Amino acid sequence: MEIEFKAQQVDNKEWVYGYYYEECGNTYIIENKQKKSLLYKNIPHEVIPETVCQYIGVKDKNGIKVYDKDIINSNYHWQNEKGYIISFPEDCYDFMEYLGHSTFDGSVCEEIEVIGNKFDEN
């Protein structure tokens, strides 16, 4: 499974994606810009610790990566009108079993759709 995180930046609350680490009491996501070109450097962004979300290893029906704390529409769980919030790792294993996937391999799951993240509402 690809290990990736996302979180909201401290200064502007925009989402940033990459590797997660903590240092000297601060939380960071490092964007891997080198995937695009060797001319780019990996850039650390200070993020709000509570907003750190881990990629669960599957994509929704639109090819969007599904992260912990994402809000999804799904026929699998009863949900209110705002959707269902993913909880990692508990929901991930239940979803994989229900959807007939044996691994978190980036497969597209036609039964789910990401409609937001619980931190977007704040």
DSSP file (Angstrom, degrees, kcal/mol; ACC not computed):
  #  RESIDUE AA STRUCTURE BP1 BP2  ACC     N-H-->O    O-->H-N    N-H-->O    O-->H-N    TCO  KAPPA ALPHA  PHI   PSI    X-CA   Y-CA   Z-CA
    1    1 A M              0   0    0      0, 0.0     2,-0.3     0, 0.0   104,-0.1   0.000 360.0 360.0 360.0 137.1    0.0    0.0    0.0
    2    2 A E        -     0   0    0    102,-0.2     2,-0.7    55,-0.1    55,-0.1  -0.571 360.0-140.5 -69.0 129.5    1.2    3.5   -0.8
    3    3 A I        +     0   0    0     -2,-0.3     2,-0.3    51,-0.1    53,-0.1  -0.857  39.1 147.0 -98.8 118.0    1.7    5.4    2.4
    4    4 A E        -     0   0    0     -2,-0.7    51,-2.9    51,-0.2     2,-0.3  -0.992  25.1-162.4-149.4 149.7    0.6    9.0    2.1
    5    5 A F  E     -AB  18  54A   0     13,-2.8    13,-2.6    -2,-0.3     2,-0.3  -0.868   1.7-161.4-127.9 161.7   -0.9   11.6    4.4
    6    6 A K  E     +AB  17  53A   0     47,-2.2    47,-2.9    -2,-0.3     2,-0.3  -0.977  16.0 162.0-138.2 154.7   -2.8   14.9    4.0
    7    7 A A  E     -A   16   0A   0      9,-1.7     9,-2.2    -2,-0.3     2,-0.4  -0.974  40.8 -95.2-162.1 163.0   -3.4   17.7    6.4
    8    8 A Q  E     -A   15   0A   0     40,-0.4    40,-2.8    -2,-0.3     7,-0.2  -0.717  43.1-115.9 -88.0 134.6   -4.4   21.4    6.5
    9    9 A Q  B  >  -C   47   0B   0      5,-2.7     4,-1.9    -2,-0.4    38,-0.3  -0.366  15.8-129.4 -67.9 146.5   -1.6   23.9    6.6
   10   10 A V  T  4 S+     0   0    0     36,-2.3    37,-0.1     1,-0.2    -1,-0.1   0.897 102.7  47.0 -62.5 -43.1   -1.3   26.1    9.7
   11   11 A D  T  4 S+     0   0    0     35,-0.4    -1,-0.2     1,-0.1    36,-0.1   0.814 134.0   4.6 -77.2 -31.0   -1.1   29.4    7.8
   12   12 A N  T  4 S-     0   0    0      2,-0.2    -2,-0.2     0, 0.0    -1,-0.1   0.414  85.8-122.7-136.7   1.7   -4.0   29.0    5.2
   13   13 A K     <  +     0   0    0     -4,-1.9     2,-0.2     1,-0.2    -3,-0.1   0.619  60.8 146.1  61.4  15.5   -5.8   25.7    6.0
   14   14 A E        -     0   0    0     -6,-0.1    -5,-2.7     1,-0.1    -1,-0.2  -0.563  54.9-105.1 -77.6 148.5   -5.2   24.5    2.5
   15   15 A W  E     -A    8   0A   0     -7,-0.2     2,-0.3    -2,-0.2    -7,-0.2  -0.500  35.5-170.9 -75.3 140.6   -4.7   20.7    2.1
   16   16 A V  E     -A    7   0A   0     -9,-2.2    -9,-1.7    -2,-0.2     2,-0.4  -0.981   7.6-151.0-131.0 145.0   -1.1   19.5    1.5
   17   17 A Y  E     +A    6   0A   0     -2,-0.3    15,-0.3   -11,-0.2     2,-0.3  -0.902  44.4  64.1-121.6 142.1   -0.2   15.9    0.6
   18   18 A G  E    S-A    5   0A   0    -13,-2.6   -13,-2.8    -2,-0.4     2,-0.3  -0.990  80.7  -6.0 155.5-141.1    2.9   13.8    1.3
   19   19 A Y  E     -D   30   0C   0     11,-2.3    11,-3.1    -2,-0.3     2,-0.4  -0.703  57.7-139.0 -96.9 144.0    4.9   12.4    4.1
   20   20 A Y  E     +D   29   0C   0     -2,-0.3     2,-0.3     9,-0.2     9,-0.2  -0.810  29.9 152.5-105.9 138.6    4.1   13.1    7.8
   21   21 A Y  E     -D   28   0C   0      7,-2.3     7,-3.2    -2,-0.4     2,-0.4  -0.984  30.0-138.5-157.0 160.6    6.5   13.8   10.6
   22   22 A E  E     +D   27   0C   0     -2,-0.3     2,-0.3     5,-0.2     5,-0.2  -0.941  22.7 171.2-119.3 142.5    6.8   15.6   13.9
   23   23 A E  E >   -D   26   0C   0      3,-2.5     3,-2.2    -2,-0.4    -2,-0.0  -0.950  64.9 -10.4-153.8 130.3    9.7   17.6   15.1
   24   24 A C  T 3  S-     0   0    0     -2,-0.3     3,-0.1     1,-0.3    -1,-0.0   0.840 128.7 -51.2  52.0  39.1   10.3   19.9   18.1
   25   25 A G  T 3  S+     0   0    0      1,-0.3     2,-0.3     0, 0.0    -1,-0.3   0.476 117.4 108.5  81.1   1.9    6.6   19.9   18.9
   26   26 A N  E <   -D   23   0C   0     -3,-2.2    -3,-2.5    22,-0.0     2,-0.4  -0.801  60.3-137.2-110.6 155.0    5.5   20.8   15.4
   27   27 A T  E     -D   22   0C   0     20,-0.5    20,-2.6    -2,-0.3     2,-0.3  -0.921  24.7-176.4-114.1 136.9    3.7   18.6   12.8
   28   28 A Y  E     -DE  21  46C   0     -7,-3.2    -7,-2.3    -2,-0.4     2,-0.4  -0.939  23.3-155.5-133.6 151.0    4.7   18.7    9.1
   29   29 A I  E     -DE  20  45C   0     16,-2.1    16,-2.4    -2,-0.3     2,-0.7  -0.998  19.0-150.3-118.0 129.8    3.8   17.2    5.8
   30   30 A I  E     -DE  19  44C   0    -11,-3.1   -11,-2.3    -2,-0.4     2,-0.3  -0.902  11.1-140.8-102.7 117.5    6.6   17.0    3.3
   31   31 A E  E     - E   0  43C   0     12,-2.5     2,-1.3    -2,-0.7    12,-0.9  -0.560  10.8-135.8 -71.5 136.1    5.4   17.3   -0.3
   32   32 A N    >   +     0   0    0    -15,-0.3     3,-1.1    -2,-0.3     4,-0.2  -0.677  37.5 161.9 -94.8  82.3    7.3   15.0   -2.6
   33   33 A K  G >>  +     0   0    0     -2,-1.3     3,-1.6     8,-0.3     4,-1.3   0.687  62.0  78.4 -72.4 -18.9    7.8   17.4   -5.5
   34   34 A Q  G 34 S+     0   0    0      1,-0.3    -1,-0.2     2,-0.2     5,-0.1   0.676  76.8  73.5 -68.6 -14.5   10.6   15.2   -6.9
   35   35 A K  G <4 S+     0   0    0     -3,-1.1    -1,-0.3     1,-0.2    -2,-0.2   0.837 103.5  41.2 -62.1 -30.5    8.0   12.9   -8.3
   36   36 A K  T <4 S-     0   0    0     -3,-1.6     2,-0.3     1,-0.3    -2,-0.2   0.869 134.6 -18.3 -85.5 -40.0    7.4   15.6  -10.9
   37   37 A S    ><  -     0   0    0     -4,-1.3     3,-1.3     1,-0.0    -1,-0.3  -0.964  50.6-122.7-166.1 147.0   11.0   16.6  -11.6
   38   38 A L  T 3  S+     0   0    0     -2,-0.3    -4,-0.1     1,-0.2    -3,-0.1   0.619 107.4  72.1 -69.9 -11.4   14.4   16.3  -10.0
   39   39 A L  T 3  S+     0   0    0     -6,-0.1    -1,-0.2    -5,-0.1     2,-0.2   0.710  85.3  81.8 -75.0 -20.4   14.6   20.1  -10.2
   40   40 A Y  S <  S-     0   0    0     -3,-1.3     2,-0.3    -7,-0.2    -3,-0.0  -0.563  71.8-141.5 -86.8 150.2   12.0   20.4   -7.3
   41   41 A K        -     0   0    0     -2,-0.2     2,-0.5    -8,-0.1    -8,-0.3  -0.769  29.2 -99.7-103.7 154.2   12.9   20.0   -3.7
   42   42 A N        -     0   0    0     -2,-0.3   -10,-0.2   -10,-0.1   -12,-0.0  -0.636  43.4-151.2 -71.8 125.2   10.8   18.3   -1.1
   43   43 A I  E     -E   31   0C   0    -12,-0.9   -12,-2.5    -2,-0.5     2,-0.3  -0.880   2.4-145.4-108.6 121.7    9.0   21.1    0.7
   44   44 A P  E     -E   30   0C   0      0, 0.0     2,-0.4     0, 0.0   -14,-0.2  -0.667  14.0-167.1 -83.7 139.8    7.9   20.8    4.4
   45   45 A H  E     -E   29   0C   0    -16,-2.4   -16,-2.1    -2,-0.3     2,-0.3  -0.993  21.5-127.1-124.1 128.3    4.6   22.5    5.4
   46   46 A E  E     -E   28   0C   0     -2,-0.4   -36,-2.3   -18,-0.2   -35,-0.4  -0.607  38.2-170.4 -72.9 132.8    3.6   23.0    9.0
   47   47 A V  B     -C    9   0B   0    -20,-2.6   -20,-0.5    -2,-0.3   -38,-0.2  -0.800  32.9 -95.2-126.0 163.7    0.2   21.5    9.5
   48   48 A I    >   -     0   0    0    -40,-2.8     3,-2.0    -2,-0.3   -40,-0.4  -0.700  36.2-142.7 -76.6 115.6   -2.6   21.4   12.0
   49   49 A P  G >  S+     0   0    0      0, 0.0     3,-1.5     0, 0.0    -1,-0.2   0.832  95.6  58.2 -53.8 -38.8   -2.0   18.1   13.9
   50   50 A E  G 3  S+     0   0    0      1,-0.3    -2,-0.0    -3,-0.0   -43,-0.0   0.705 101.2  57.9 -66.0 -18.5   -5.7   17.3   14.3
   51   51 A T  G <  S+     0   0    0     -3,-2.0    -1,-0.3   -43,-0.2     2,-0.3   0.425  71.9 125.2 -94.4   2.1   -6.2   17.4   10.6
   52   52 A V    <   -     0   0    0     -3,-1.5     2,-0.4    -4,-0.3   -45,-0.2  -0.460  38.0-178.3 -66.2 126.1   -3.6   14.7    9.7
   53   53 A C  E     -B    6   0A   0    -47,-2.9   -47,-2.2    -2,-0.3     2,-0.4  -0.980  17.7-138.5-129.2 138.0   -5.4   12.0    7.6
   54   54 A Q  E     -B    5   0A   0     -2,-0.4    14,-2.8   -49,-0.2   -49,-0.2  -0.802  22.9-114.2-101.1 138.9   -3.9    8.8    6.2
   55   55 A Y  E     -F   67   0D   0    -51,-2.9    12,-0.3    -2,-0.4   -51,-0.2  -0.494  21.9-151.4 -63.6 131.7   -4.6    7.4    2.7
   56   56 A I  E     -     0   0D   0     10,-2.8    -1,-0.1     2,-0.3    11,-0.1   0.482  39.8-105.4 -92.3  -2.1   -6.4    4.1    3.2
   57   57 A G  E    S+     0   0D   0      9,-0.4    49,-3.4     1,-0.3    50,-0.5   0.558  87.1  87.0  96.2   7.1   -5.2    2.5    0.0
   58   58 A V  E     -     0   0D   0      8,-0.4     8,-2.4    48,-0.2     2,-0.3  -0.927  60.7-139.0-134.0 162.2   -8.3    2.7   -2.2
   59   59 A K  E     -Fg  65 108D   0     48,-2.8    50,-3.0    -2,-0.3     6,-0.2  -0.869  22.7-117.9-117.0 153.4   -9.8    5.2   -4.6
   60   60 A D    >   -     0   0    0      4,-2.9     3,-2.3    -2,-0.3    53,-0.2  -0.125  46.4 -81.3 -79.8-175.8  -13.5    6.1   -4.9
   61   61 A K  T 3  S+     0   0    0     51,-2.6    52,-0.1    48,-0.4    49,-0.1   0.668 132.1  52.6 -64.2 -15.7  -15.6    5.7   -8.1
   62   62 A N  T 3  S-     0   0    0     50,-0.2    -1,-0.3     2,-0.1     3,-0.1   0.309 121.9-104.5 -99.5   7.3  -14.1    8.9   -9.5
   63   63 A G  S <  S+     0   0    0     -3,-2.3     2,-0.4     1,-0.3    -2,-0.1   0.628  73.4 145.1  80.5  13.7  -10.5    7.8   -8.9
   64   64 A I        -     0   0    0      1,-0.1    -4,-2.9    50,-0.0    -1,-0.3  -0.712  54.9-113.0 -86.3 132.0  -10.1   10.1   -5.9
   65   65 A K  E     -F   59   0D   0     -2,-0.4     2,-0.5    -6,-0.2    -6,-0.2  -0.394  27.6-133.8 -63.6 138.8   -7.9    8.7   -3.1
   66   66 A V  E     -     0   0D   0     -8,-2.4   -10,-2.8    -2,-0.1    -9,-0.4  -0.853  25.7-171.0 -99.6 127.6   -9.8    7.9    0.1
   67   67 A Y  E >   -F   55   0D   0     -2,-0.5     3,-2.0   -12,-0.3    19,-0.3  -0.803  34.8 -85.7-115.2 155.9   -8.3    9.2    3.4
   68   68 A D  T 3  S+     0   0    0    -14,-2.8    19,-0.2    -2,-0.3     3,-0.1  -0.320 117.5  23.7 -50.3 139.2   -9.0    8.7    7.0
   69   69 A K  T 3  S+     0   0    0     17,-2.3    49,-2.3     1,-0.3    -1,-0.3   0.485  89.8 139.0  73.6   6.6  -11.7   11.2    8.1
   70   70 A D  E <   -H  117   0E   0     -3,-2.0    16,-2.7    47,-0.2     2,-0.5  -0.488  53.3-127.2 -72.3 151.8  -13.0   11.7    4.6
   71   71 A I  E     -HI 116  85E   0     45,-2.8    44,-3.4    14,-0.2    45,-1.0  -0.899  35.8-179.7-101.1 127.6  -16.8   11.9    4.2
   72   72 A I  E     -HI 114  84E   0     12,-3.0    12,-2.9    -2,-0.5     2,-0.5  -0.877  30.9-130.7-126.5 156.7  -18.1    9.4    1.7
   73   73 A N  E     +H  113   0E   0     40,-2.5    40,-1.7    -2,-0.3     2,-0.3  -0.915  43.6 157.2 -98.2 135.2  -21.4    8.4    0.2
   74   74 A S  E     -H  112   0E   0     -2,-0.5    38,-0.2     3,-0.2     5,-0.1  -0.990  49.6-142.6-157.5 148.4  -21.8    4.6    0.3
   75   75 A N  S    S+     0   0    0     36,-0.7    37,-0.1    -2,-0.3    -1,-0.1   0.550  94.4  77.1 -84.5  -9.4  -24.5    1.9    0.2
   76   76 A Y  S    S+     0   0    0     35,-0.3     2,-0.3     1,-0.1    -1,-0.1   0.938  97.2  32.5 -69.3 -49.9  -22.4   -0.1    2.7
   77   77 A H  S    S-     0   0    0     -3,-0.0    -3,-0.2     7,-0.0     2,-0.2  -0.797  87.5-107.2-109.0 149.2  -23.2    1.9    5.9
   78   78 A W        -     0   0    0     -2,-0.3     2,-0.3     5,-0.0    -3,-0.1  -0.534  49.9-176.9 -63.8 140.7  -26.3    3.7    7.0
   79   79 A Q        -     0   0    0     -2,-0.2     5,-0.2     5,-0.1     2,-0.1  -0.971  26.0-121.6-142.0 155.9  -25.5    7.3    6.8
   80   80 A N  B >   -J   83   0F   0      3,-0.7     3,-1.9    -2,-0.3     0, 0.0  -0.248  52.5 -83.6 -84.1-176.1  -27.1   10.7    7.5
   81   81 A E  T 3  S+     0   0    0      1,-0.3     3,-0.1    -2,-0.1    -1,-0.1   0.682 128.4  59.8 -66.9 -14.4  -27.5   13.3    4.8
   82   82 A K  T 3  S-     0   0    0      1,-0.3    -1,-0.3    -9,-0.0     2,-0.1   0.505 110.5-118.2 -90.1  -4.0  -24.0   14.5    5.3
   83   83 A G  B <   -J   80   0F   0     -3,-1.9    -3,-0.7   -12,-0.1     2,-0.4  -0.460  35.3 -57.7  99.5-174.2  -22.4   11.1    4.5
   84   84 A Y  E     -I   72   0E   0    -12,-2.9   -12,-3.0    -5,-0.2     2,-0.5  -0.926  42.4-135.3-115.5 132.4  -20.3    8.7    6.4
   85   85 A I  E     -I   71   0E   0     -2,-0.4   -14,-0.2   -14,-0.2     2,-0.2  -0.770  21.3-128.1 -92.6 126.3  -16.9    9.5    8.0
   86   86 A I        -     0   0    0    -16,-2.7   -17,-2.3    -2,-0.5     2,-0.5  -0.510  18.7-160.9 -71.9 134.0  -14.1    7.0    7.4
   87   87 A S     >> -     0   0    0     -2,-0.2     4,-2.2   -19,-0.2     5,-0.6  -0.978  27.6-109.2-118.3 118.8  -12.3    5.9   10.6
   88   88 A F  T  45S-     0   0    0     -2,-0.5   -33,-0.0     1,-0.2   -32,-0.0  -0.765  86.4  -1.8 -94.5 135.3   -8.9    4.3   10.0
   89   89 A P  T  >5S+     0   0    0      0, 0.0     4,-1.6     0, 0.0     3,-0.3  -0.999 125.0  58.2 -97.6  -7.3   -8.2    1.4   10.3
   90   90 A E  H  >5S+     0   0    0      1,-0.3     4,-1.4     2,-0.2     3,-0.3   0.899 111.8  39.4 -51.9 -55.1  -11.5   -0.1   11.5
   91   91 A D  H  X5S+     0   0    0     -4,-2.2     4,-3.1     1,-0.2    -1,-0.3   0.814 108.0  65.3 -66.4 -29.8  -13.7    1.0    8.6
   92   92 A C  H  ><S+     0   0    0     -5,-0.6     4,-2.5    -3,-0.3    -1,-0.2   0.921 103.6  43.5 -62.0 -46.1  -11.0    0.2    6.0
   93   93 A Y  H  X S+     0   0    0     -4,-1.6     4,-2.2    -3,-0.3    -1,-0.2   0.895 114.8  50.2 -68.6 -39.1  -10.9   -3.5    6.7
   94   94 A D  H  X S+     0   0    0     -4,-1.4     4,-2.5     2,-0.2    -2,-0.2   0.925 112.3  48.1 -62.0 -44.4  -14.7   -3.7    6.8
   95   95 A F  H  X S+     0   0    0     -4,-3.1     4,-3.0     2,-0.2     6,-0.2   0.930 110.4  50.8 -61.6 -46.2  -14.9   -1.8    3.5
   96   96 A M  H  X>S+     0   0    0     -4,-2.5     5,-2.2    -5,-0.2     4,-0.7   0.918 112.7  45.8 -60.3 -44.4  -12.3   -4.0    1.8
   97   97 A E  H ><5S+     0   0    0     -4,-2.2     3,-0.7     1,-0.2    -1,-0.2   0.933 115.3  46.8 -63.8 -45.8  -14.1   -7.2    2.8
   98   98 A Y  H 3<5S+     0   0    0     -4,-2.5    -2,-0.2     1,-0.2    -1,-0.2   0.888 113.2  48.3 -62.9 -40.6  -17.5   -5.8    1.8
   99   99 A L  H 3<5S-     0   0    0     -4,-3.0    -1,-0.2    -5,-0.2    -2,-0.2   0.527 113.6-116.1 -82.2  -5.2  -16.2   -4.6   -1.6
  100  100 A G  T <<5 +     0   0    0     -3,-0.7     2,-0.4    -4,-0.7    -3,-0.2   0.706  67.9 137.9  81.0  20.5  -14.5   -7.9   -2.3
  101  101 A H      < -     0   0    0     -5,-2.2    -1,-0.3    -6,-0.2    -2,-0.1  -0.821  38.4-164.3 -98.9 138.6  -10.9   -6.5   -2.4
  102  102 A S  S    S+     0   0    0     -2,-0.4     2,-0.3    -3,-0.1    -1,-0.1   0.659  70.5  28.7 -96.3 -16.6   -8.2   -8.5   -0.7
  103  103 A T  S    S-     0   0    0     -7,-0.1     2,-1.4   -46,-0.0     4,-0.2  -0.944  77.7-112.7-140.0 161.4   -5.6   -5.8   -0.5
  104  104 A F        +     0   0    0     -2,-0.3  -102,-0.2     1,-0.2   -46,-0.1  -0.695  60.9 143.5 -88.9  81.7   -5.2   -2.0   -0.2
  105  105 A D  S    S-     0   0    0     -2,-1.4   -47,-0.2  -104,-0.1    -1,-0.2   0.155  76.4 -91.8-114.3  17.3   -3.7   -1.7   -3.6
  106  106 A G        +     0   0    0    -49,-3.4   -48,-0.2     1,-0.2    -2,-0.1   0.616  69.8 164.6  82.1  11.4   -5.2    1.6   -4.9
  107  107 A S        -     0   0    0    -50,-0.5   -48,-2.8    -4,-0.2     2,-0.5  -0.219  41.8-112.3 -60.0 151.3   -8.1   -0.2   -6.5
  108  108 A V  B     -g   59   0D   0    -50,-0.2     2,-0.7   -47,-0.1   -48,-0.2  -0.760  24.2-152.3 -86.4 129.3  -11.1    1.8   -7.5
  109  109 A C    >   -     0   0    0    -50,-3.0     3,-1.5    -2,-0.5   -48,-0.4  -0.894   5.9-166.1-106.4 106.5  -14.2    1.1   -5.5
  110  110 A E  T 3  S+     0   0    0     -2,-0.7    -1,-0.1     1,-0.3   -49,-0.1   0.646  82.1  65.0 -66.4 -15.7  -17.3    1.8   -7.5
  111  111 A E  T 3  S+     0   0    0     -3,-0.0   -36,-0.7   -12,-0.0     2,-0.3   0.513  97.6  58.7 -89.0  -4.8  -19.5    1.7   -4.5
  112  112 A I  E <   -H   74   0E   0     -3,-1.5   -51,-2.6   -38,-0.2     2,-0.3  -0.906  55.4-170.3-128.0 154.6  -18.1    4.8   -2.7
  113  113 A E  E     -H   73   0E   0    -40,-1.7   -40,-2.5    -2,-0.3     2,-0.4  -0.970  23.3-130.4-143.8 125.9  -17.6    8.5   -3.5
  114  114 A V  E     +H   72   0E   0     -2,-0.3   -42,-0.3   -42,-0.2     3,-0.1  -0.612  28.5 170.8 -73.7 127.5  -15.6   11.0   -1.5
  115  115 A I  E     -     0   0E   0    -44,-3.4     2,-0.3    -2,-0.4   -43,-0.2   0.357  59.0 -53.6-118.9   2.0  -17.8   14.1   -0.9
  116  116 A G  E     -H   71   0E   0    -45,-1.0   -45,-2.8     4,-0.0     2,-0.3  -0.983  55.4 -86.8 158.4-163.9  -15.5   16.0    1.6
  117  117 A N  E >>  -H   70   0E   0    -47,-0.3     3,-1.8    -2,-0.3     4,-0.6  -0.983  33.2-115.8-141.1 147.7  -13.6   15.7    4.8
  118  118 A K  T 34 S+     0   0    0    -49,-2.3     3,-0.4    -2,-0.3     4,-0.3   0.746 115.2  55.5 -60.2 -22.4  -14.8   16.3    8.3
  119  119 A F  T >4 S+     0   0    0    -50,-0.2     3,-0.7     1,-0.2    -1,-0.3   0.659  91.8  71.1 -84.3 -15.3  -12.4   19.3    8.7
  120  120 A D  T <4 S+     0   0    0     -3,-1.8    -1,-0.2     1,-0.2    -2,-0.2   0.764  91.6  60.0 -67.8 -24.6  -13.7   21.0    5.6
  121  121 A E  T 3<        0   0    0     -4,-0.6    -1,-0.2    -3,-0.4    -2,-0.2   0.712 360.0 360.0 -77.3 -20.9  -16.9   21.8    7.5
  122  122 A N    <         0   0    0     -3,-0.7    -1,-0.2    -4,-0.3    -2,-0.1   0.470 360.0 360.0 -79.2 360.0  -15.2   23.8   10.2
